[in-house]
Amino acid sequence: QLKEEGNKYFQAHDYEKAVQSYTQAMKLNKDKALQAVLYRNRAACFLKKEEYAKAASDASRAIDINAADIKALYRRSQALERLGKLDQAFKDAQKCATIEPRNKNFQEALRRLGANIQEKLRIQFSTDSRVQKMFEILLDENSEKEKREKAANNLIVLGREEAGAERIFQNNGVSLLLQLIETKNAELILAAVRTLSGMCTGHKARATAILHYLGIDSICMWMAVDNEEISLAVCNLLQTIIDCLLGQGKEEQHGKEEAVVLDTKKDLRMITMRLLDMLVSKKVSGQGRDRALNLLNKNIPRKDLKDLDNSRTIFVIDNGLKKILKVVGQIPEMPDCLPLTENTQLTASVLLNKLYDDLRCDPERDNYRVICEEYIKSKIDPQDMDKTLHAIQMVSGVLQGPFDLGNKLLGMKGVMEMMVALCGSEREIDQLVAVEALIHASTKLSRATFIISNGVTLLKEIYKKTKNEKIKIRALVGLCKLGSAGGTDYALRQFAEGSTEKLAKQCRKWLCNTSIDARTRKWAVEGLAYLTLDADVKDDFVEDEPALQAMFELAKASDKTILYSVASALVNCTNSYDTKELVPELVQLAKFSKQHVPEEHPKDKKDFVVKRVKRVLKAGVVSALACMVKADSAILTDQSKELIARWVFLALCEDPKDRGTVVAQGGGKALIPLAVEGTDVGKIKASHALAKIAAVSNPDMAFPGERNYEALLGLTNFSGRSDKLRMKIVKERALPDIENYMFENHDQLRQAATECMCNLVLNKEVQERVVADGNDRLKLVVLLCGEEDEKVQVAAAGALAMLTAAQKKLCSKMTEVTTQWLEILQRLCLHENLEVQHRGLVIAFNLISADKELAKKLVETELLEILTYHGKQADDP
């Protein structure tokens, strides 16, 4: 009876109901022959619904029961053809033609499939010949330069396409690419490495094969060269291989059989060992050392602390902690120093910090500390001052990384005394290292007290007597820092307070002196970060345009320390820090008890602050901030992001007249990543700044090239904040644009737009628009719930759950907008991802609660079984 019912629905073109009837019939039936017919019939429905994978699966089940079922064979052939599996489709059509040789449909299918297969082979062979031609041009030294460049670019593009990558790989391409690398020609090396990166992307088996063919030693050797572009390209190649080995990268495409790949742990361990070896090799360039450190920073510590496996971190600590310490202990001014860049040692300190933070328990931290202590002790030798210098430099480096551990190392016998003693040395290199170490050590108040009582006099002496600018500037910063760390020594306070403007002037002088190396000039910025707490210094600094410009230039290409120091100086100059409001009653009480009540400096009043903002804005601060925002994630910390966001929000965007200048210098675009990532406070401040800019600016100018994905992310952030902001977005007529992006073929745009809509449906006006007759908004949300992209599903199902909870009318309307609603709902409720499953169950609850007839309709379907199954499961929060 159900079978006949399904046949009637099929003839009436109601394929959804036909599928339901055949599915119910299958559950009741025990006869094999009838089961084959039901699968065959349901396959026909799926063909009509263009669900070809399901059609092929059902047809295969029918064939498993009856291998000569000609209808099932033909339907599977049709489905496989649509799935692009032409060879398999041809075989099925051939079996059909063998059984019924005179059937014109089968003959026509064979002819068509044969022609398509020939065309596919022709394209493949033409790709092979193209690949061969490209390599011939590239390997021929007499080829014209223009032809070579074109061939190199074509090869890179081909390597990024799955079919092209496979053709290159199958046609001895890796060996030919290796020949290009061995030519020593920089352009050819880049082309070869970028092609290899494309070939490895998202393909574990191919990436593993390429790694073994090239050899990790060769890859590391190429990354070690003193050529920034080549070193970076090889670093990207190695990161791509690591991503594949870790199972990250592209999602598997349907219809592809995954190759068998051996356990990747051995390869990952081998890569880690080679990267650690690179850190201490003199043959490795500074660029190469930075790349190795960046790869370790990115791939070793856990990204999510909920993941209990920190074995990679333990492995690096046991096998490479001493090597990282050796890097932070290098002294650039000494002849035996490893090749370094300006950022090498700071990146190594960041790695030390990340490894320490990734440890799970005290025994692991104790092991880390013991390795550090033993290694540093082995370097301290009163008879060999050079060796001791390296030990002090290591302590200095650890203080910039895991600070608590650095403090424990300072407590080691003789370390603090050695630092103070080195300050009094006649050798300039001793003074340089010791002063830097004292600066980093003085951050902790208890240590600062020791240094104030033992080292301040030495620092003052060094500052006054030395002619070496590098040492002089560091001594000054040390004194400034000790003052802010709570120093109580009267002489120090007299020195710092009585001459603050004089010291700041000296810092500005060093900052503007381009003949001094960048590493030393950065210390001048750190000094100003402390000195600009003084209101007179702030005013003088912003009036000195060359000093501002010099600071901005340093900020555009510098390390974590300079970024934080620049941001701190700017926050000080614009009074963008949080201040505690003085309660008048408490002020009176303090005066009555004869306590000192700090009064506001005249130059910290609003008029002066506004003038300073205008000066800094005119000097081009926004373009410097935009460069700072683009800095590497290991360098730009969340704290620096928050300072930048506070600065842009509280100062630059305050006056509507200044917002055009902020936009012109790239401030709108720079604020987007600050609004999306960082501390909660930083994100809110950046979002407010964006809102201020958006309120008065043309979006084409404010956010050039960012009107899609990142702009949608910004709107998602706004719409999640408050209903006032949601109303603003609706009033600005943004809804149609957001809905259009929900239709986009581009995965990221569709995802971002759906997530934005998920927030917007909380707004009553948006809900009313969905309820209104004559629109497809609800249909679009329901269909997006059936998407294969999990992030889109989560957002769409969230929106549907909230809509059906808020508006009962939408519950019955949901069942009318598409025939696929029930299948989509069931798929949500059975989803592997608990977030999606939860949303599906909420939607089901809303539908059942909304209407008695709808509830009856639902419990007559398979949904009742799904709910019963979930009801028996252990509860999950």
N, C-alpha and C positions, 0 to 999 in steps of 0.2 A: 504493500500500500504506500509506504513512504517513498519507494523507488518510483512508482507511477506518479506520485505527487511531485517528485523532483523533476521528472520528465516534462510534466505540464508546465512547471515554473520555467524550465529551460526553453520550451517552445514559446513561452510568453516573454522571453528575454529578461526574466527576473533571476539572474544568475546567483545573486546572494542567497535568495530563499531556496533555490535549487541545491546549492552547496549545503545549506542547513539540513534539508531533507535527506540528502545522500549520507551526510555525516551521522545523523540519527539512525538511519537504516543500518549503517556499518556496525554501530554499537549493538544492535539487536540481532544481527545476522550471524549464523555460524556455518553457513554453506560457502565453501571455497569458491565455487564457480560464480555464485551470485556476488561474492565479495569482489572478484575481479571486475565484474560488470560495473559495480558501484564506484570502484576506484577509477575505471576508465571514463565513466560518466562525469565524475567530479573533476577529472583532468580536463574534460571538454569545457566545463564551467570556468576553471582557472585560465584556460587559454583565452576565453572570451573576456575575462577580467584582466587580461594581460599580466597575470601573476605566473610567469613562465617557470620559475624554479619549483613552485608547488605543482604545476601541471606535469613537469618532468618527473617529479617524485611520485605522484599518484600513478602515472602511466607505468613507471618502473615497477611499482607494487603489483599492478595488474599483470605485467609481463612475467614477474616472479612466479605467479600462480599459473599462468598459461603463456608459455614462450611464443606460441604461434598466434597470439591475439593481435590481429592485423590492425584493428582500430587503435589499440593502445600503442602499438609500434609507430603508427603514423602520427599520433598525437605527441608522442615523445620526440619524434623527429622534428615536428613543428616547434615544440618548446625549446629543444636544444639549438635549433637554428637561430631563434630569437635571442638566446643566451650567448650566441657567438661561438658555440662548440660545433663548428661545421663538420669536422671529421666524424664525430659521433652521430650527428644528424644524418650524414650521408650513409653510414652503415645501416641505420634503422630504415631509411628509405629504400636502400638496396634489398633488405630482407622483405619489405612489403612488395617490391617489384618482382621478387623471386616467387612469392606466394601467388600474386595476381599480376602476371606479366602484361596483360592488356589494359590494365587500369591507367587511364590517361593522367590522373592526378599524381600517381606515383612516378610516372615517366617524366612529367613536368618538374616534380620536386627534385628528381635525380639530375635532370639537366641544369636546373637553377643552382643546386648545391655544388655541382661539379664546376660550373662557371665561377661561382663565388670562391671556391677553394683555389682554383687556378689564379684568380685575381690576388688572393691573399698571399699565395706563394710568390707571385710576380713582385708584389710590394716587398715581401721579405728579401727576395733575392736582390731587388734593386737597392734595398737598404744595405745589404751586405756589400754590394759593389760600391755604394756611396762611402761606406766606412773605409773600404780598402783604398778608395781614391783619396780620401782625406789623409790617411796615414802616409800614402805615397808622396803627397804634396808636402806634408810636414817633415818627413824624414829626408827629403831631397834638399840638400844645402843650396842648390842653384835655383830653387823656387822663388818667385817674386814675393816680396814682403807682404804685399796686399793679399795675394792668394793664400799665403801662409796664415795670416791673421783671420781671414774668412773661414778657412778650413778649421782652425783652432776653435773659433766661436761656434761653428756648426757642430763640432764634436762635443763641446760642452752641452749644447742644447739637446743633442741626441742622447747623451748620457743621462739626462734628467728624465727622459721618457722611458717607461717600462720596456716597450718593444725595442727601442733603440739601445738601451742599456744591455738587454739580453743578447741582441745581435752582436754588439761589440764584444761582450764576454765570450760568446760561443765561437767567435772568429779570431781567436788568439789576440784579442784587443788588449788585455792586461800586459802581455809581453811587449806589444808595440808601444803602449803608453810608457812602460818602463824605459824603452829605448829613447823616448822623447825626454824623459827626466834626465837620462845620462848624457844628453847633448850639452848640458850646462848652460843652455840658452834660457834666460829667465822667463820669457814669454811662453816658450814651449813647455817649460816645467809647470808654470801656472795653469796652462790649458790642460795638461795631463792630470794634474792633481785635482782640478775642479771637475774634470770628467769622471775620475775615480770616485769623487764624493757623490756625484749624481748616481753612479752605478750602485753605490752601497746603500743609498738612502732607502730605508724601509724594507730592505731585503736581507734577512739574517744570513741565509745560506751563501749568497753572493758576497756579502761583506766578510764573512768568515774565510771564504776561499781567497778573496783578494788580500786579506791580512796575512794569510799563510804564504801566499805566492810572493808578495812584496817583502815580507819579514818585518817584524816590529823594529829591529835594529836599523834597517834602512829608513823606515818612516821617521824614526827619532833623529836620525842623522840629517834628513832633509829639513826637519823642523828646527834643527840646531843652527842653520845657516844664518849669517848676518844680513838677512834681507827680509824686511818687515812683511812685505806682501806674500812672499813664498812661505815664510814661517807661519803666518796666519792661515794661509790656504791649507797647509799640511795639518795644522792644528784642527781646522774644521773637518778635514778628512778623518782624522783620528777620533774626533768627537762623534762623527756620524757612525763610525764602526762601533764605538763604545755604546751608543744608543741602541744599535741593532743587537749587540750582544746582551744588553740589559732588557731586550724585548720592548724597547720604545721605538717610536717612529710612526710610519704610516699604518693605517688600519688595513687589515687583510681585505682584498677585494674578493667579491663573490665569484665562485667558480674556479678559484685558483687552488691547486693542491700544494700544500706546504711541504718543502723538502725536509728530509730528516737531517737535523743538525745536532752534533755532539754537544755535550755539556760545555757551556761557555765560561765556567768559572776559571778554568786553567788559563784561557786566553786573557781574561780580564786581569788575573793576577800577574801574568807575564807583562802586560801593558803597564800596570802599576809599578812593577819593579824597574822597568826601563825608564819610566818617567822620574822615579826617585834617583836613578843613576845619573840622569841628565843634570840634576840639581848641583852635583859636585864635580862635574867634568869640566876641565879647562877648555876642552874643544868646543863646548857649547856657547853660542853667542848669548848676549844679554836678552835679546828678543826670544831666543829659543828657551832660555831658562824661565822667562815670564810665561811662555805658552805652557810649559810643563807644569808650573805652579797653578796656572788657571785651570788646566784640565783636572788636576788633583783637587783643587778647591770645588770644582763643579760636580765631580763624580764620586768622591770618596765619602764625605759625611752624608748621613741620611737626610733626605728632603722632608720627611715626615717622621717626627719623633714617636708616633704611634707604632711605626715599624720597629719591631724589637731587634732586628738584625743589624748590628753595627760592626760586623766582622771585618768589613773593608777598612774601617777606621783603626781597629785593633791591629790589623795586618800592617798598615802604614806606620803606626806608632812603633811596633816591634822591629820593623825592617827599615824605616826611613826617618824616624824622628831626629836622629843625630844628623842626618843629611840636611834636613830643613834648618836645624839649629846652626849648622855650618854656614848656610846661606845668610841667616840673619846676623851671624857673627862676623861677616866680611867687613873690611875697612877699605873703602874705595881709594883712600890716599896711600895705601901700602902697596909695594910692588908685587906681592904674591896674590893680590886680590883676583877673584874669579871675575869674568866679564859680567857686568850688571847694567841694568837701565835704572832710571830714577825711581821706578816703581817696584823693582825686584824685591827688595828687603821688606817693604811694607806688605806686598802680596804674600810673602812667606810668613809674616806675622799674622796676617788674616787667616792663613791656612792653619797655623798653630792654634789660633783661637777657635776655629771651626771644629778642629779635631777634638780639642778639650771639651767644647760644649756638647759634642756627640757622645761623650762617655756616659755610661748609665749608672755607675755606682762608685762608691769610695775606693774599693780595691783597684778599679781601673784607673781612677785619677791618681791614686798613690803610685801606681806603676809608671804613669806618665811623668809625675814629679821626680821619682827616683832616677829615671833615665836622664832627665834634664840636669838634676843635681850632680850625678856622677860624671856626666860629660863636661859640665862647666868646671867641676873640681879638677878634672884631668887637665884642664887648660890653665888653671891658676898656678903660676910658678914664679915666685919672687926673684929667681935668678934669670928668668926670661920674660922681660917686660912685654915684648911683642905678643907672646903667647897669652899673657894675662889680659892684654888689651882685647883680644878676641873674646875672652870669657866675659868681660864687662859689656862688650858690644852685644853678646848673646842675651845677657840679662836685660839690656836696653830693648832688644827686639821682642823678648817675651812680654815685657811691660806694655808693649804696643799691641800684644795679642791677648792671651788669657791673663788678665790683670791680676786676679787673685793668686795665680801661680807665680807671676812675676814678683809679687810682694813676698811670697814664701822664699823665693830665691834670694831676694834682698836680705832676708834674715839669715842666710848662710854665713858661717863664720868668716869674717874678714872681707866680705864683698863691699859693704857700705864704706868701711875704712879704706879699702883699696881705691874706691871711687873718689873719696875726698883726697887721698894721698896723690892720686894721679893729677888732680887739679893743681897741685903745687909743683908738679914736674916741670922741668925746663923744656922738655920736648913738646912742640906744638901739637903733634899727633896725639899725645897722651892727654893734653888739655882738651882737645876737640872731642875725643871719645868720652872722657869723664864728664864733661859739661852736659853733653847730650844725655848721658845716662842719668845724671842728677835731675835733669828736666823731667824725664819720664818717671823717675822715682818720686818726685815731689808732688805728684797728683794725690797721693795718699797722705792725709793729715799727719798721721803718726810718723811717717817717714820724713815729711816736710819739717817737722819739729827737730828731728835729728840733724837734718841738713842745715836748718837755720842756725842751730847752735854750733855746727862744725864746719859748714861749707860756705856760708854767706860771705864771710870776710874774704875767702879765697875767690869767690865769684866776682866780688867787687874789685879785688886786686887785678884779676885777669882782665876784667872789662876796661879798667883804667890803663893798664900797662901794655897789653898785647897790641901788636900792630897788624896781626892777622885778622882780617875782617870776618872770616868764617868763625873764628873763636869768639871774637868780640860780640857778634850778633847773638850767638848762642848763650853767652853769659848774660846778656841783657834779658833775653827771653826767660832764662832761668830765674832771674831776680823778679821779673814781672809775675811769673807763675807762682813763685813762693809767696809773694805778697797776696795773691788771690787765694792761696791755699791756707791762709790763716796765720801767716807769720806774725810773731809778736815782738820780734827784735826791733828795738827803737831805731837803730842805725839803718836797718833795711827800710823801715817805713819812711824815715826821713829821706833816704836815697830815692825811693820810688815816688813818694808823694810830692816832695819838694821839686823834683825835676821831671814830672810826668810829661809835660809838653816838650821839654828838651829831648827826652828819650824817644818820644813819638816822632819828633822831627828827624832824629837819627835813623829810626826805622824806615821812615818814608824815603830818606836819602838812599839807604841800602836797596830798598825796593825798586827804585828808579834806575839804579846803576846796573846796566845790562852787561857790564864787563865781569860782574860777579856771577858765579854759576847759579842756575835755577834752584838747586837744592838748598843753597845758602839763603837766597832771596826769600824762599818759602818761610824761613824762620822769622823774617821781618814781618810777614803777614801774621804769623802766630803771635808775635809781640804786640802788633796792633790790635789783635783780637782781645788781648787783655787790657791794653792801654785805652781803647775806645770806650771803656766803662766810665772814663772821665769825660764830662760834658764838653770841656774846652778842647780836648783832643779830638772829639767827634767833629766839631765845627771846623777846626784847622784841617782835618783829614779830607773832608768833602770839598773844601775850597781848593785843595791841591789836586787839580785834574790829572797831571802826569802820574801822580802816585796811584790815583784811582784806576787809570788806564793800565798801569803796570800790573796792578793786582788782578784786573780783569783778564789780561793776557795770560798770566800764570794760571788763573782758574780754568781757562779754556782747555788746558792740556796737562792736568796735574793729578796728584794722588789724593787719598782719603784725607790726610792731615790738612792739606791746603784747602780742600773743598769745605771742610768743617770750619776751618779758621776764617775763610772768606765769608761764609754764611754767618758766622758769629759776629764778625766785624760789622757786617751790613745790618744785622739785627740790632746791634748796639747803636749804630749811627741813626737808625730810624725809630729807636725806642719800641721795637716790635716784640719785646719780651713781656711775659706776664708780670704784672705788678700787683702787690697786695694793697687793697684799698684801706687807707687809714681811717679808723673809726674815731670821730671827733671826741667822744667820751673817753676812749682809751688814751688819746693824745693828751687830753687835759689831766688824766690820772697820772700819766708818765711825767708830765711837767711838775705836777704837785709833789711826786716822789723824787724829784730832781734827777730823773733819768734823761739820757740824751735822746732826742727825737730827731731823726734825720729830716732835713728840709729839702724840698725839690730845688734843684739847681735852676737858675733862671734860663739857662740854655737848654733845659729839658722840657720847657713849656711848648705848647702846641705850635706856636708861630715858628719857632726855631726848627722844630722837627719837620714841619711842612717844607721849609726852605731847604733843609738837607735832602729830603726826598726828591725835590725838583732838581737839585744839583746832581745827585747820583743818577737820576733817570736820564738827564741830559748827557751825562758822560757815557751812556750806553750800557747800563748794568744788565738790561734784560737779555741782550745777546750773550753776555757772559753766563747768566743764569741758565739760558737755554742750552748752552754747551755743557754746563755742569750736570743738568738733568740727564743728558745722553751718556754720562760716564758709565763705565763698567759697573755692574751690580756689586762686585766685590769691593769697589772703591766708594760708590755712593751709598752710604748707609741710610737706614730709615730715619735716623736722627738728623742727618744732613738734609734729607728730603723735607722733613718737618720744618727745619729752620728756613729752607728756601721757600716753602709754601707760606709760612707765616710772614716772611719778608714780602713776598709778592702780594699777598692778601692784605695785610695790615697797612702796608705803606703805599706801594705803587698804584694799586687800584682804588685807593680811598677817594681820590678826586676824579669825578667822571671825565673831566677835561684831559686827564693824563692817560686814560685807557686806550685812546687811539695810538699813542706812542708805544704803549706796552704791546699792542697788537702788531704795530709796524715792525717791532724788533723781535717778533716771534714768541711773545709771551703766551698767547692763546694756545698755541700748539704745545709749548713746553709745560703748561699746566695740566694737560690731559693725563699724562702718566702719573703725575703727583696726586691727582684726584682718585686714581684707580689703585695705586700701591703705596705702602708706607704705613706709618702709625695712624691710629684712628683720628687723632687731633690733626695731623698733617693732611689727611685726606679731606677732612671737613673744611679746613682752611683753604685748601686748593679748590674745592668745590665752590666755596663762597666766592673766591676770586674769579673762577670761571663764570659764575652766575652774573657777577658784576660786569665782566667783559661782554657776555652774551646779551645783556640788557641794552647795551648802547652800540653794539658793533654789527657790521655786516658779516654773517657767518662765512661768506666766501673769502673775506680778508682775514678774519680772526683765526679760522681753522683751515688754512689751505691744504688740500690733499687729504684732509682728515674728516671729510663730511660723512663718511660711511661708518667703517668699523669703530674707530676710536671715538668718534662723535656719539655713536650709539652707546658705547660703554659709558661715556660721560652722562648721557641722558638716563641710562639705567641707574647710575649712581644717584643722580638728582631725584628720580622718581621713587627711589627706595627711602628717601629721607623724610618727606612729609607730604601731606595732601595739598598743602599750599603750592609746593613745587610741581606736583602732578597737575594741578589746575593751570599753572603757568604754562606747562608744556601743551596742554589741550588748547588753551586760549591762543597760543602762538601757532595754532593749526599744524602742529607737527605730526598729529595722529595719522593722516593719510600717507605721509612719507614713511613713517615707521611700519605701517601695514604693507606698503609696497616692498620694503626690504625683507619682510617675512616671506615674500614670494620668490626672492632672489635665488639663483642657482648656486651662488657663492656661499659655501658652508658657514664661514665665520660671520658674514653679514646676516644670514638667516638666523643664526644662533643669537647674535647680539640683539637683533630686532625683537625676537621672541622673548628674550629675557627682559627687555625693556617693557614689552607689552604685559608681561607677567606682573610687573610692578604697577603699571598704569591701571589694570583692571580693578585695583582697590578703590579707584575713584568712581563716585556714583554717576557722574556724567558719562564716563567711558562705558560703564555698565548699561546705561540707558541707550547708548548708541548701538550696543550689541543686541539689546532686546528689540529695538525698533525694526519694523517690517521692511522688507525689500533690500536687505544687505547680506553679504556672505561672511561677515566677520566671525560668527560662531563656527560656521563650516570650516573656515580656514584654521581656526584653533584646533578643532576636532581632528582634521586631516594631519596637522603638524604633530599631534599626539601619536600618529602612526608612523612618523619618520623613523629612519634607522639611526640617525645621529642622536646619541644618548642625551647630549646637553640640550638639544632642541626639544626632545621628548620631556625632559625634566621641567623646562620652562613652560612649554605648552600645556602639559598636564597640570602644572601648578596654577596657570591662568584659568584653565577649565574647572579645576576644583574650587577656586575662589568665586568664579562666576556662577556656578551652579549652587554654591552655598548662599550667595547674596541674592540671586534672582531665581525664584521657583519657576517662572515662565520659561527660563532657559533650559530647564530639565526636560520638559516635553519637547521644546524646540530642537534640542540636541538630537532627538531620535528621528527628526524629520529632515534635517539638513543634508544627510548622506546615508546611503544604505550600509556603509561600512562602520557605522558608529558602534555596533555591538561587538564586532570583531576587534576593533581598536581598543575598546574598553576592556575586553577580556585579555588582550595582549598586555595592556598596562598592568592589570591585576596579577598577571603571571610573570612579569618582568624579573630578570635576575637582579637588577639594581633595586635595592630596597627603597630608595628615594622615589623612583618611578612607580614601584608597586604601591607604596603608601598613598601617592596621589591618586592612582587608579581606584583604590579602595574607598578613598574619600569621595570621589565622583560617584561611585556606585551607591554609597551611603546617601549622598544628596538626592540621587534619582529616586531611590526607594522611599526616602522621607517625604519627597515632594508630592507624590500622587499615587493613590491606591491602585489605579488601573496600570500605571507604569510599573509599580512594584510587582503586580501579578505577572505582567509581561516578562519582567526580568527573571523572576524565580522559575519561570517555565523553561529558561534557557540553561546553557552550561554554566552560567555565572553562579547559579546556586551551588554547583559542585565546587567551583573555585573558592567561594566564600566558606563553604563547609571545610574544605581542605585547610584554608588559612586559619579558620577558627580552632582547628585542632593543633596548630603549631605552637611551639613555645613562644611566649611574648617577647617582642623585640621593641626596645624603647623608640 
